[in-house]
Amino acid sequence: MTSYSQETIRDLMAGTLPWPQTRRIMSAYKDEDRFWKALAVLQDRVAWADPILLPISEHLFIAQTAGGRVTKCECGHEFGDYRQNWKLAAAVLVRDNDALLREIYPTSDLPDPEWMELREFLCPSCGVIHEVEACAPGYPVLHEFQPDLEGFYADWLGRPLPAEG
């Protein structure tokens, strides 16, 4: 099995590797320390020192802070306890009328705002869009991902989760 350097994993995550190499890495068995290399790459990208425990999306992480485990933006903004729905602490742009929807669908048929709205969940500090939902008006804001950190670390990674505090 091939083991890739942290620099190669960084370039893979940044999307700067040539496609044949990217395809080869994606198709091959994963080296045992790939998760740790990826975490190191992500940690190098952020300006804060709190350890990243798990990436949630490209710019959103679960991090270990002095105050506990939180959902944290790449810019450092904390959305609160990772077990709570981070979207409820996000800035939200709801596209629920023709003018706002036309910004996304400038030349195609618009969805009917009586039947569908787009919700953009943004970091209130840096403005990055972390997630977009297309849903019926009034549909609840879902918390669709709550990882079992202890189980993931113990059962999948074979290491204990770092202690809180």
Phi and psi in radians as a Rosetta constraint file:
Dihedral C 1 N 2 CA 2 C 2 CIRCULARHARMONIC -1.430 0.35
Dihedral N 2 CA 2 C 2 N 3 CIRCULARHARMONIC 2.431 0.35
Dihedral C 2 N 3 CA 3 C 3 CIRCULARHARMONIC -1.967 0.35
Dihedral N 3 CA 3 C 3 N 4 CIRCULARHARMONIC 2.240 0.35
Dihedral C 3 N 4 CA 4 C 4 CIRCULARHARMONIC -1.705 0.35
Dihedral N 4 CA 4 C 4 N 5 CIRCULARHARMONIC 2.587 0.35
Dihedral C 4 N 5 CA 5 C 5 CIRCULARHARMONIC -1.256 0.35
Dihedral N 5 CA 5 C 5 N 6 CIRCULARHARMONIC 2.824 0.35
Dihedral C 5 N 6 CA 6 C 6 CIRCULARHARMONIC -1.087 0.35
Dihedral N 6 CA 6 C 6 N 7 CIRCULARHARMONIC -0.587 0.35
Dihedral C 6 N 7 CA 7 C 7 CIRCULARHARMONIC -1.137 0.35
Dihedral N 7 CA 7 C 7 N 8 CIRCULARHARMONIC -0.700 0.35
Dihedral C 7 N 8 CA 8 C 8 CIRCULARHARMONIC -1.153 0.35
Dihedral N 8 CA 8 C 8 N 9 CIRCULARHARMONIC -0.722 0.35
Dihedral C 8 N 9 CA 9 C 9 CIRCULARHARMONIC -1.125 0.35
Dihedral N 9 CA 9 C 9 N 10 CIRCULARHARMONIC -0.682 0.35
Dihedral C 9 N 10 CA 10 C 10 CIRCULARHARMONIC -1.039 0.35
Dihedral N 10 CA 10 C 10 N 11 CIRCULARHARMONIC -0.817 0.35
Dihedral C 10 N 11 CA 11 C 11 CIRCULARHARMONIC -1.166 0.35
Dihedral N 11 CA 11 C 11 N 12 CIRCULARHARMONIC -0.634 0.35
Dihedral C 11 N 12 CA 12 C 12 CIRCULARHARMONIC -1.062 0.35
Dihedral N 12 CA 12 C 12 N 13 CIRCULARHARMONIC -0.834 0.35
Dihedral C 12 N 13 CA 13 C 13 CIRCULARHARMONIC -1.175 0.35
Dihedral N 13 CA 13 C 13 N 14 CIRCULARHARMONIC -0.532 0.35
Dihedral C 13 N 14 CA 14 C 14 CIRCULARHARMONIC -1.419 0.35
Dihedral N 14 CA 14 C 14 N 15 CIRCULARHARMONIC -0.205 0.35
Dihedral C 14 N 15 CA 15 C 15 CIRCULARHARMONIC 1.327 0.35
Dihedral N 15 CA 15 C 15 N 16 CIRCULARHARMONIC 0.445 0.35
Dihedral C 15 N 16 CA 16 C 16 CIRCULARHARMONIC -1.820 0.35
Dihedral N 16 CA 16 C 16 N 17 CIRCULARHARMONIC -0.001 0.35
Dihedral C 16 N 17 CA 17 C 17 CIRCULARHARMONIC -1.374 0.35
Dihedral N 17 CA 17 C 17 N 18 CIRCULARHARMONIC 2.628 0.35
Dihedral C 17 N 18 CA 18 C 18 CIRCULARHARMONIC -1.066 0.35
Dihedral N 18 CA 18 C 18 N 19 CIRCULARHARMONIC 2.551 0.35
Dihedral C 18 N 19 CA 19 C 19 CIRCULARHARMONIC -0.946 0.35
Dihedral N 19 CA 19 C 19 N 20 CIRCULARHARMONIC -0.780 0.35
Dihedral C 19 N 20 CA 20 C 20 CIRCULARHARMONIC -1.017 0.35
Dihedral N 20 CA 20 C 20 N 21 CIRCULARHARMONIC -0.681 0.35
Dihedral C 20 N 21 CA 21 C 21 CIRCULARHARMONIC -1.229 0.35
Dihedral N 21 CA 21 C 21 N 22 CIRCULARHARMONIC -0.718 0.35
Dihedral C 21 N 22 CA 22 C 22 CIRCULARHARMONIC -1.039 0.35
Dihedral N 22 CA 22 C 22 N 23 CIRCULARHARMONIC -0.830 0.35
Dihedral C 22 N 23 CA 23 C 23 CIRCULARHARMONIC -1.066 0.35
Dihedral N 23 CA 23 C 23 N 24 CIRCULARHARMONIC -0.741 0.35
Dihedral C 23 N 24 CA 24 C 24 CIRCULARHARMONIC -1.086 0.35
Dihedral N 24 CA 24 C 24 N 25 CIRCULARHARMONIC -0.764 0.35
Dihedral C 24 N 25 CA 25 C 25 CIRCULARHARMONIC -1.175 0.35
Dihedral N 25 CA 25 C 25 N 26 CIRCULARHARMONIC -0.762 0.35
Dihedral C 25 N 26 CA 26 C 26 CIRCULARHARMONIC -1.137 0.35
Dihedral N 26 CA 26 C 26 N 27 CIRCULARHARMONIC -0.564 0.35
Dihedral C 26 N 27 CA 27 C 27 CIRCULARHARMONIC -1.480 0.35
Dihedral N 27 CA 27 C 27 N 28 CIRCULARHARMONIC -0.336 0.35
Dihedral C 27 N 28 CA 28 C 28 CIRCULARHARMONIC -1.448 0.35
Dihedral N 28 CA 28 C 28 N 29 CIRCULARHARMONIC 2.858 0.35
Dihedral C 28 N 29 CA 29 C 29 CIRCULARHARMONIC -1.053 0.35
Dihedral N 29 CA 29 C 29 N 30 CIRCULARHARMONIC 2.537 0.35
Dihedral C 29 N 30 CA 30 C 30 CIRCULARHARMONIC -1.444 0.35
Dihedral N 30 CA 30 C 30 N 31 CIRCULARHARMONIC 2.357 0.35
Dihedral C 30 N 31 CA 31 C 31 CIRCULARHARMONIC -1.156 0.35
Dihedral N 31 CA 31 C 31 N 32 CIRCULARHARMONIC 2.593 0.35
Dihedral C 31 N 32 CA 32 C 32 CIRCULARHARMONIC -1.051 0.35
Dihedral N 32 CA 32 C 32 N 33 CIRCULARHARMONIC -0.475 0.35
Dihedral C 32 N 33 CA 33 C 33 CIRCULARHARMONIC -1.777 0.35
Dihedral N 33 CA 33 C 33 N 34 CIRCULARHARMONIC 0.289 0.35
Dihedral C 33 N 34 CA 34 C 34 CIRCULARHARMONIC -1.032 0.35
Dihedral N 34 CA 34 C 34 N 35 CIRCULARHARMONIC -0.754 0.35
Dihedral C 34 N 35 CA 35 C 35 CIRCULARHARMONIC -1.034 0.35
Dihedral N 35 CA 35 C 35 N 36 CIRCULARHARMONIC -0.762 0.35
Dihedral C 35 N 36 CA 36 C 36 CIRCULARHARMONIC -1.197 0.35
Dihedral N 36 CA 36 C 36 N 37 CIRCULARHARMONIC -0.644 0.35
Dihedral C 36 N 37 CA 37 C 37 CIRCULARHARMONIC -1.138 0.35
Dihedral N 37 CA 37 C 37 N 38 CIRCULARHARMONIC -0.741 0.35
Dihedral C 37 N 38 CA 38 C 38 CIRCULARHARMONIC -1.116 0.35
Dihedral N 38 CA 38 C 38 N 39 CIRCULARHARMONIC -0.728 0.35
Dihedral C 38 N 39 CA 39 C 39 CIRCULARHARMONIC -1.078 0.35
Dihedral N 39 CA 39 C 39 N 40 CIRCULARHARMONIC -0.709 0.35
Dihedral C 39 N 40 CA 40 C 40 CIRCULARHARMONIC -1.101 0.35
Dihedral N 40 CA 40 C 40 N 41 CIRCULARHARMONIC -0.695 0.35
Dihedral C 40 N 41 CA 41 C 41 CIRCULARHARMONIC -1.091 0.35
Dihedral N 41 CA 41 C 41 N 42 CIRCULARHARMONIC -0.814 0.35
Dihedral C 41 N 42 CA 42 C 42 CIRCULARHARMONIC -1.111 0.35
Dihedral N 42 CA 42 C 42 N 43 CIRCULARHARMONIC -0.711 0.35
Dihedral C 42 N 43 CA 43 C 43 CIRCULARHARMONIC -1.097 0.35
Dihedral N 43 CA 43 C 43 N 44 CIRCULARHARMONIC -0.650 0.35
Dihedral C 43 N 44 CA 44 C 44 CIRCULARHARMONIC -1.159 0.35
Dihedral N 44 CA 44 C 44 N 45 CIRCULARHARMONIC -0.463 0.35
Dihedral C 44 N 45 CA 45 C 45 CIRCULARHARMONIC -1.313 0.35
Dihedral N 45 CA 45 C 45 N 46 CIRCULARHARMONIC -0.437 0.35
Dihedral C 45 N 46 CA 46 C 46 CIRCULARHARMONIC -1.698 0.35
Dihedral N 46 CA 46 C 46 N 47 CIRCULARHARMONIC 2.705 0.35
Dihedral C 46 N 47 CA 47 C 47 CIRCULARHARMONIC -1.571 0.35
Dihedral N 47 CA 47 C 47 N 48 CIRCULARHARMONIC -0.115 0.35
Dihedral C 47 N 48 CA 48 C 48 CIRCULARHARMONIC -1.757 0.35
Dihedral N 48 CA 48 C 48 N 49 CIRCULARHARMONIC 2.731 0.35
Dihedral C 48 N 49 CA 49 C 49 CIRCULARHARMONIC -1.661 0.35
Dihedral N 49 CA 49 C 49 N 50 CIRCULARHARMONIC -0.222 0.35
Dihedral C 49 N 50 CA 50 C 50 CIRCULARHARMONIC -1.004 0.35
Dihedral N 50 CA 50 C 50 N 51 CIRCULARHARMONIC 2.306 0.35
Dihedral C 50 N 51 CA 51 C 51 CIRCULARHARMONIC -1.157 0.35
Dihedral N 51 CA 51 C 51 N 52 CIRCULARHARMONIC 2.326 0.35
Dihedral C 51 N 52 CA 52 C 52 CIRCULARHARMONIC -1.365 0.35
Dihedral N 52 CA 52 C 52 N 53 CIRCULARHARMONIC 2.220 0.35
Dihedral C 52 N 53 CA 53 C 53 CIRCULARHARMONIC -1.656 0.35
Dihedral N 53 CA 53 C 53 N 54 CIRCULARHARMONIC -0.602 0.35
Dihedral C 53 N 54 CA 54 C 54 CIRCULARHARMONIC -2.818 0.35
Dihedral N 54 CA 54 C 54 N 55 CIRCULARHARMONIC 2.272 0.35
Dihedral C 54 N 55 CA 55 C 55 CIRCULARHARMONIC -1.330 0.35
Dihedral N 55 CA 55 C 55 N 56 CIRCULARHARMONIC 2.462 0.35
Dihedral C 55 N 56 CA 56 C 56 CIRCULARHARMONIC -1.773 0.35
Dihedral N 56 CA 56 C 56 N 57 CIRCULARHARMONIC -0.713 0.35
Dihedral C 56 N 57 CA 57 C 57 CIRCULARHARMONIC -2.652 0.35
Dihedral N 57 CA 57 C 57 N 58 CIRCULARHARMONIC -2.972 0.35
Dihedral C 57 N 58 CA 58 C 58 CIRCULARHARMONIC -1.021 0.35
Dihedral N 58 CA 58 C 58 N 59 CIRCULARHARMONIC -0.612 0.35
Dihedral C 58 N 59 CA 59 C 59 CIRCULARHARMONIC -2.203 0.35
Dihedral N 59 CA 59 C 59 N 60 CIRCULARHARMONIC 0.319 0.35
Dihedral C 59 N 60 CA 60 C 60 CIRCULARHARMONIC -2.318 0.35
Dihedral N 60 CA 60 C 60 N 61 CIRCULARHARMONIC 2.341 0.35
Dihedral C 60 N 61 CA 61 C 61 CIRCULARHARMONIC -2.425 0.35
Dihedral N 61 CA 61 C 61 N 62 CIRCULARHARMONIC 2.813 0.35
Dihedral C 61 N 62 CA 62 C 62 CIRCULARHARMONIC -1.727 0.35
Dihedral N 62 CA 62 C 62 N 63 CIRCULARHARMONIC 2.178 0.35
Dihedral C 62 N 63 CA 63 C 63 CIRCULARHARMONIC -2.196 0.35
Dihedral N 63 CA 63 C 63 N 64 CIRCULARHARMONIC 2.671 0.35
Dihedral C 63 N 64 CA 64 C 64 CIRCULARHARMONIC -1.641 0.35
Dihedral N 64 CA 64 C 64 N 65 CIRCULARHARMONIC 1.961 0.35
Dihedral C 64 N 65 CA 65 C 65 CIRCULARHARMONIC -1.973 0.35
Dihedral N 65 CA 65 C 65 N 66 CIRCULARHARMONIC 3.003 0.35
Dihedral C 65 N 66 CA 66 C 66 CIRCULARHARMONIC -1.061 0.35
Dihedral N 66 CA 66 C 66 N 67 CIRCULARHARMONIC -0.484 0.35
Dihedral C 66 N 67 CA 67 C 67 CIRCULARHARMONIC -1.556 0.35
Dihedral N 67 CA 67 C 67 N 68 CIRCULARHARMONIC -0.005 0.35
Dihedral C 67 N 68 CA 68 C 68 CIRCULARHARMONIC 2.156 0.35
Dihedral N 68 CA 68 C 68 N 69 CIRCULARHARMONIC -2.992 0.35
Dihedral C 68 N 69 CA 69 C 69 CIRCULARHARMONIC -1.499 0.35
Dihedral N 69 CA 69 C 69 N 70 CIRCULARHARMONIC 2.147 0.35
Dihedral C 69 N 70 CA 70 C 70 CIRCULARHARMONIC -2.277 0.35
Dihedral N 70 CA 70 C 70 N 71 CIRCULARHARMONIC 2.780 0.35
Dihedral C 70 N 71 CA 71 C 71 CIRCULARHARMONIC -1.491 0.35
Dihedral N 71 CA 71 C 71 N 72 CIRCULARHARMONIC 2.231 0.35
Dihedral C 71 N 72 CA 72 C 72 CIRCULARHARMONIC -2.397 0.35
Dihedral N 72 CA 72 C 72 N 73 CIRCULARHARMONIC 2.385 0.35
Dihedral C 72 N 73 CA 73 C 73 CIRCULARHARMONIC -1.374 0.35
Dihedral N 73 CA 73 C 73 N 74 CIRCULARHARMONIC 2.744 0.35
Dihedral C 73 N 74 CA 74 C 74 CIRCULARHARMONIC -0.969 0.35
Dihedral N 74 CA 74 C 74 N 75 CIRCULARHARMONIC -0.547 0.35
Dihedral C 74 N 75 CA 75 C 75 CIRCULARHARMONIC -1.310 0.35
Dihedral N 75 CA 75 C 75 N 76 CIRCULARHARMONIC -0.232 0.35
Dihedral C 75 N 76 CA 76 C 76 CIRCULARHARMONIC 1.928 0.35
Dihedral N 76 CA 76 C 76 N 77 CIRCULARHARMONIC -0.190 0.35
Dihedral C 76 N 77 CA 77 C 77 CIRCULARHARMONIC -1.127 0.35
Dihedral N 77 CA 77 C 77 N 78 CIRCULARHARMONIC 2.322 0.35
Dihedral C 77 N 78 CA 78 C 78 CIRCULARHARMONIC -1.794 0.35
Dihedral N 78 CA 78 C 78 N 79 CIRCULARHARMONIC 2.243 0.35
Dihedral C 78 N 79 CA 79 C 79 CIRCULARHARMONIC -1.611 0.35
Dihedral N 79 CA 79 C 79 N 80 CIRCULARHARMONIC -0.122 0.35
Dihedral C 79 N 80 CA 80 C 80 CIRCULARHARMONIC 1.975 0.35
Dihedral N 80 CA 80 C 80 N 81 CIRCULARHARMONIC -3.060 0.35
Dihedral C 80 N 81 CA 81 C 81 CIRCULARHARMONIC -0.861 0.35
Dihedral N 81 CA 81 C 81 N 82 CIRCULARHARMONIC 2.314 0.35
Dihedral C 81 N 82 CA 82 C 82 CIRCULARHARMONIC -1.123 0.35
Dihedral N 82 CA 82 C 82 N 83 CIRCULARHARMONIC -0.317 0.35
Dihedral C 82 N 83 CA 83 C 83 CIRCULARHARMONIC -1.452 0.35
Dihedral N 83 CA 83 C 83 N 84 CIRCULARHARMONIC -0.135 0.35
Dihedral C 83 N 84 CA 84 C 84 CIRCULARHARMONIC -1.727 0.35
Dihedral N 84 CA 84 C 84 N 85 CIRCULARHARMONIC 2.757 0.35
Dihedral C 84 N 85 CA 85 C 85 CIRCULARHARMONIC -1.252 0.35
Dihedral N 85 CA 85 C 85 N 86 CIRCULARHARMONIC 1.838 0.35
Dihedral C 85 N 86 CA 86 C 86 CIRCULARHARMONIC -1.052 0.35
Dihedral N 86 CA 86 C 86 N 87 CIRCULARHARMONIC -0.486 0.35
Dihedral C 86 N 87 CA 87 C 87 CIRCULARHARMONIC -1.090 0.35
Dihedral N 87 CA 87 C 87 N 88 CIRCULARHARMONIC -0.476 0.35
Dihedral C 87 N 88 CA 88 C 88 CIRCULARHARMONIC -1.237 0.35
Dihedral N 88 CA 88 C 88 N 89 CIRCULARHARMONIC -0.261 0.35
Dihedral C 88 N 89 CA 89 C 89 CIRCULARHARMONIC -1.840 0.35
Dihedral N 89 CA 89 C 89 N 90 CIRCULARHARMONIC 0.065 0.35
Dihedral C 89 N 90 CA 90 C 90 CIRCULARHARMONIC -1.543 0.35
Dihedral N 90 CA 90 C 90 N 91 CIRCULARHARMONIC 2.798 0.35
Dihedral C 90 N 91 CA 91 C 91 CIRCULARHARMONIC -1.340 0.35
Dihedral N 91 CA 91 C 91 N 92 CIRCULARHARMONIC 2.459 0.35
Dihedral C 91 N 92 CA 92 C 92 CIRCULARHARMONIC -2.243 0.35
Dihedral N 92 CA 92 C 92 N 93 CIRCULARHARMONIC 2.227 0.35
Dihedral C 92 N 93 CA 93 C 93 CIRCULARHARMONIC -1.844 0.35
Dihedral N 93 CA 93 C 93 N 94 CIRCULARHARMONIC 2.053 0.35
Dihedral C 93 N 94 CA 94 C 94 CIRCULARHARMONIC -1.784 0.35
Dihedral N 94 CA 94 C 94 N 95 CIRCULARHARMONIC 2.057 0.35
Dihedral C 94 N 95 CA 95 C 95 CIRCULARHARMONIC -1.628 0.35
Dihedral N 95 CA 95 C 95 N 96 CIRCULARHARMONIC 1.719 0.35
Dihedral C 95 N 96 CA 96 C 96 CIRCULARHARMONIC -2.297 0.35
Dihedral N 96 CA 96 C 96 N 97 CIRCULARHARMONIC 0.410 0.35
Dihedral C 96 N 97 CA 97 C 97 CIRCULARHARMONIC -2.570 0.35
Dihedral N 97 CA 97 C 97 N 98 CIRCULARHARMONIC 2.900 0.35
Dihedral C 97 N 98 CA 98 C 98 CIRCULARHARMONIC -1.004 0.35
Dihedral N 98 CA 98 C 98 N 99 CIRCULARHARMONIC -0.732 0.35
Dihedral C 98 N 99 CA 99 C 99 CIRCULARHARMONIC -1.100 0.35
Dihedral N 99 CA 99 C 99 N 100 CIRCULARHARMONIC -0.808 0.35
Dihedral C 99 N 100 CA 100 C 100 CIRCULARHARMONIC -1.227 0.35
Dihedral N 100 CA 100 C 100 N 101 CIRCULARHARMONIC -0.666 0.35
Dihedral C 100 N 101 CA 101 C 101 CIRCULARHARMONIC -1.204 0.35
Dihedral N 101 CA 101 C 101 N 102 CIRCULARHARMONIC -0.572 0.35
Dihedral C 101 N 102 CA 102 C 102 CIRCULARHARMONIC -1.115 0.35
Dihedral N 102 CA 102 C 102 N 103 CIRCULARHARMONIC -0.436 0.35
Dihedral C 102 N 103 CA 103 C 103 CIRCULARHARMONIC -1.133 0.35
Dihedral N 103 CA 103 C 103 N 104 CIRCULARHARMONIC -0.479 0.35
Dihedral C 103 N 104 CA 104 C 104 CIRCULARHARMONIC -1.673 0.35
Dihedral N 104 CA 104 C 104 N 105 CIRCULARHARMONIC -0.657 0.35
Dihedral C 104 N 105 CA 105 C 105 CIRCULARHARMONIC -2.009 0.35
Dihedral N 105 CA 105 C 105 N 106 CIRCULARHARMONIC 1.207 0.35
Dihedral C 105 N 106 CA 106 C 106 CIRCULARHARMONIC -1.202 0.35
Dihedral N 106 CA 106 C 106 N 107 CIRCULARHARMONIC -0.538 0.35
Dihedral C 106 N 107 CA 107 C 107 CIRCULARHARMONIC -2.147 0.35
Dihedral N 107 CA 107 C 107 N 108 CIRCULARHARMONIC -0.008 0.35
Dihedral C 107 N 108 CA 108 C 108 CIRCULARHARMONIC -1.918 0.35
Dihedral N 108 CA 108 C 108 N 109 CIRCULARHARMONIC 3.091 0.35
Dihedral C 108 N 109 CA 109 C 109 CIRCULARHARMONIC -1.116 0.35
Dihedral N 109 CA 109 C 109 N 110 CIRCULARHARMONIC 2.360 0.35
Dihedral C 109 N 110 CA 110 C 110 CIRCULARHARMONIC -1.432 0.35
Dihedral N 110 CA 110 C 110 N 111 CIRCULARHARMONIC 2.520 0.35
Dihedral C 110 N 111 CA 111 C 111 CIRCULARHARMONIC -1.198 0.35
Dihedral N 111 CA 111 C 111 N 112 CIRCULARHARMONIC 2.678 0.35
Dihedral C 111 N 112 CA 112 C 112 CIRCULARHARMONIC -1.350 0.35
Dihedral N 112 CA 112 C 112 N 113 CIRCULARHARMONIC 2.039 0.35
Dihedral C 112 N 113 CA 113 C 113 CIRCULARHARMONIC -1.125 0.35
Dihedral N 113 CA 113 C 113 N 114 CIRCULARHARMONIC -0.241 0.35
Dihedral C 113 N 114 CA 114 C 114 CIRCULARHARMONIC -1.272 0.35
Dihedral N 114 CA 114 C 114 N 115 CIRCULARHARMONIC -0.379 0.35
Dihedral C 114 N 115 CA 115 C 115 CIRCULARHARMONIC -1.961 0.35
Dihedral N 115 CA 115 C 115 N 116 CIRCULARHARMONIC -0.403 0.35
Dihedral C 115 N 116 CA 116 C 116 CIRCULARHARMONIC -2.604 0.35
Dihedral N 116 CA 116 C 116 N 117 CIRCULARHARMONIC 2.498 0.35
Dihedral C 116 N 117 CA 117 C 117 CIRCULARHARMONIC -2.328 0.35
Dihedral N 117 CA 117 C 117 N 118 CIRCULARHARMONIC 2.715 0.35
Dihedral C 117 N 118 CA 118 C 118 CIRCULARHARMONIC -1.837 0.35
Dihedral N 118 CA 118 C 118 N 119 CIRCULARHARMONIC 2.304 0.35
Dihedral C 118 N 119 CA 119 C 119 CIRCULARHARMONIC -2.000 0.35
Dihedral N 119 CA 119 C 119 N 120 CIRCULARHARMONIC 2.117 0.35
Dihedral C 119 N 120 CA 120 C 120 CIRCULARHARMONIC -1.831 0.35
Dihedral N 120 CA 120 C 120 N 121 CIRCULARHARMONIC 2.099 0.35
Dihedral C 120 N 121 CA 121 C 121 CIRCULARHARMONIC -1.740 0.35
Dihedral N 121 CA 121 C 121 N 122 CIRCULARHARMONIC 2.020 0.35
Dihedral C 121 N 122 CA 122 C 122 CIRCULARHARMONIC -2.048 0.35
Dihedral N 122 CA 122 C 122 N 123 CIRCULARHARMONIC 2.690 0.35
Dihedral C 122 N 123 CA 123 C 123 CIRCULARHARMONIC -1.242 0.35
Dihedral N 123 CA 123 C 123 N 124 CIRCULARHARMONIC 2.217 0.35
Dihedral C 123 N 124 CA 124 C 124 CIRCULARHARMONIC -1.217 0.35
Dihedral N 124 CA 124 C 124 N 125 CIRCULARHARMONIC -0.234 0.35
Dihedral C 124 N 125 CA 125 C 125 CIRCULARHARMONIC -1.622 0.35
Dihedral N 125 CA 125 C 125 N 126 CIRCULARHARMONIC -0.834 0.35
Dihedral C 125 N 126 CA 126 C 126 CIRCULARHARMONIC -1.920 0.35
Dihedral N 126 CA 126 C 126 N 127 CIRCULARHARMONIC -0.259 0.35
Dihedral C 126 N 127 CA 127 C 127 CIRCULARHARMONIC 1.501 0.35
Dihedral N 127 CA 127 C 127 N 128 CIRCULARHARMONIC 0.016 0.35
Dihedral C 127 N 128 CA 128 C 128 CIRCULARHARMONIC -1.133 0.35
Dihedral N 128 CA 128 C 128 N 129 CIRCULARHARMONIC 2.443 0.35
Dihedral C 128 N 129 CA 129 C 129 CIRCULARHARMONIC -1.476 0.35
Dihedral N 129 CA 129 C 129 N 130 CIRCULARHARMONIC 2.071 0.35
Dihedral C 129 N 130 CA 130 C 130 CIRCULARHARMONIC -1.587 0.35
Dihedral N 130 CA 130 C 130 N 131 CIRCULARHARMONIC -0.506 0.35
Dihedral C 130 N 131 CA 131 C 131 CIRCULARHARMONIC -2.814 0.35
Dihedral N 131 CA 131 C 131 N 132 CIRCULARHARMONIC 2.673 0.35
Dihedral C 131 N 132 CA 132 C 132 CIRCULARHARMONIC -2.292 0.35
Dihedral N 132 CA 132 C 132 N 133 CIRCULARHARMONIC 2.334 0.35
Dihedral C 132 N 133 CA 133 C 133 CIRCULARHARMONIC -2.061 0.35
Dihedral N 133 CA 133 C 133 N 134 CIRCULARHARMONIC 2.411 0.35
Dihedral C 133 N 134 CA 134 C 134 CIRCULARHARMONIC -1.911 0.35
Dihedral N 134 CA 134 C 134 N 135 CIRCULARHARMONIC 2.041 0.35
Dihedral C 134 N 135 CA 135 C 135 CIRCULARHARMONIC -2.662 0.35
Dihedral N 135 CA 135 C 135 N 136 CIRCULARHARMONIC 2.970 0.35
Dihedral C 135 N 136 CA 136 C 136 CIRCULARHARMONIC -1.254 0.35
Dihedral N 136 CA 136 C 136 N 137 CIRCULARHARMONIC 2.537 0.35
Dihedral C 136 N 137 CA 137 C 137 CIRCULARHARMONIC -0.971 0.35
Dihedral N 137 CA 137 C 137 N 138 CIRCULARHARMONIC 2.363 0.35
Dihedral C 137 N 138 CA 138 C 138 CIRCULARHARMONIC 1.534 0.35
Dihedral N 138 CA 138 C 138 N 139 CIRCULARHARMONIC -0.134 0.35
Dihedral C 138 N 139 CA 139 C 139 CIRCULARHARMONIC -1.155 0.35
Dihedral N 139 CA 139 C 139 N 140 CIRCULARHARMONIC 2.412 0.35
Dihedral C 139 N 140 CA 140 C 140 CIRCULARHARMONIC -1.150 0.35
Dihedral N 140 CA 140 C 140 N 141 CIRCULARHARMONIC 2.685 0.35
Dihedral C 140 N 141 CA 141 C 141 CIRCULARHARMONIC -1.375 0.35
Dihedral N 141 CA 141 C 141 N 142 CIRCULARHARMONIC 1.985 0.35
Dihedral C 141 N 142 CA 142 C 142 CIRCULARHARMONIC -1.521 0.35
Dihedral N 142 CA 142 C 142 N 143 CIRCULARHARMONIC 2.558 0.35
Dihedral C 142 N 143 CA 143 C 143 CIRCULARHARMONIC -1.837 0.35
Dihedral N 143 CA 143 C 143 N 144 CIRCULARHARMONIC 1.513 0.35
Dihedral C 143 N 144 CA 144 C 144 CIRCULARHARMONIC -1.542 0.35
Dihedral N 144 CA 144 C 144 N 145 CIRCULARHARMONIC -0.021 0.35
Dihedral C 144 N 145 CA 145 C 145 CIRCULARHARMONIC -2.474 0.35
Dihedral N 145 CA 145 C 145 N 146 CIRCULARHARMONIC 1.920 0.35
Dihedral C 145 N 146 CA 146 C 146 CIRCULARHARMONIC -2.319 0.35
Dihedral N 146 CA 146 C 146 N 147 CIRCULARHARMONIC 1.720 0.35
Dihedral C 146 N 147 CA 147 C 147 CIRCULARHARMONIC -1.260 0.35
Dihedral N 147 CA 147 C 147 N 148 CIRCULARHARMONIC 2.684 0.35
Dihedral C 147 N 148 CA 148 C 148 CIRCULARHARMONIC -1.568 0.35
Dihedral N 148 CA 148 C 148 N 149 CIRCULARHARMONIC 1.511 0.35
Dihedral C 148 N 149 CA 149 C 149 CIRCULARHARMONIC -1.037 0.35
Dihedral N 149 CA 149 C 149 N 150 CIRCULARHARMONIC -0.792 0.35
Dihedral C 149 N 150 CA 150 C 150 CIRCULARHARMONIC -1.055 0.35
Dihedral N 150 CA 150 C 150 N 151 CIRCULARHARMONIC -0.821 0.35
Dihedral C 150 N 151 CA 151 C 151 CIRCULARHARMONIC -1.119 0.35
Dihedral N 151 CA 151 C 151 N 152 CIRCULARHARMONIC -0.734 0.35
Dihedral C 151 N 152 CA 152 C 152 CIRCULARHARMONIC -1.057 0.35
Dihedral N 152 CA 152 C 152 N 153 CIRCULARHARMONIC -0.844 0.35
Dihedral C 152 N 153 CA 153 C 153 CIRCULARHARMONIC -1.148 0.35
Dihedral N 153 CA 153 C 153 N 154 CIRCULARHARMONIC -0.817 0.35
Dihedral C 153 N 154 CA 154 C 154 CIRCULARHARMONIC -1.264 0.35
Dihedral N 154 CA 154 C 154 N 155 CIRCULARHARMONIC -0.854 0.35
Dihedral C 154 N 155 CA 155 C 155 CIRCULARHARMONIC -1.477 0.35
Dihedral N 155 CA 155 C 155 N 156 CIRCULARHARMONIC -0.607 0.35
Dihedral C 155 N 156 CA 156 C 156 CIRCULARHARMONIC -1.710 0.35
Dihedral N 156 CA 156 C 156 N 157 CIRCULARHARMONIC -0.720 0.35
Dihedral C 156 N 157 CA 157 C 157 CIRCULARHARMONIC -1.670 0.35
Dihedral N 157 CA 157 C 157 N 158 CIRCULARHARMONIC -0.316 0.35
Dihedral C 157 N 158 CA 158 C 158 CIRCULARHARMONIC 1.237 0.35
Dihedral N 158 CA 158 C 158 N 159 CIRCULARHARMONIC 0.430 0.35
Dihedral C 158 N 159 CA 159 C 159 CIRCULARHARMONIC -2.365 0.35
Dihedral N 159 CA 159 C 159 N 160 CIRCULARHARMONIC 2.632 0.35
Dihedral C 159 N 160 CA 160 C 160 CIRCULARHARMONIC -1.277 0.35
Dihedral N 160 CA 160 C 160 N 161 CIRCULARHARMONIC 2.579 0.35
Dihedral C 160 N 161 CA 161 C 161 CIRCULARHARMONIC -1.177 0.35
Dihedral N 161 CA 161 C 161 N 162 CIRCULARHARMONIC 2.364 0.35
Dihedral C 161 N 162 CA 162 C 162 CIRCULARHARMONIC -0.965 0.35
Dihedral N 162 CA 162 C 162 N 163 CIRCULARHARMONIC 2.456 0.35
Dihedral C 162 N 163 CA 163 C 163 CIRCULARHARMONIC -1.139 0.35
Dihedral N 163 CA 163 C 163 N 164 CIRCULARHARMONIC 2.534 0.35
Dihedral C 163 N 164 CA 164 C 164 CIRCULARHARMONIC -1.249 0.35
Dihedral N 164 CA 164 C 164 N 165 CIRCULARHARMONIC 2.648 0.35
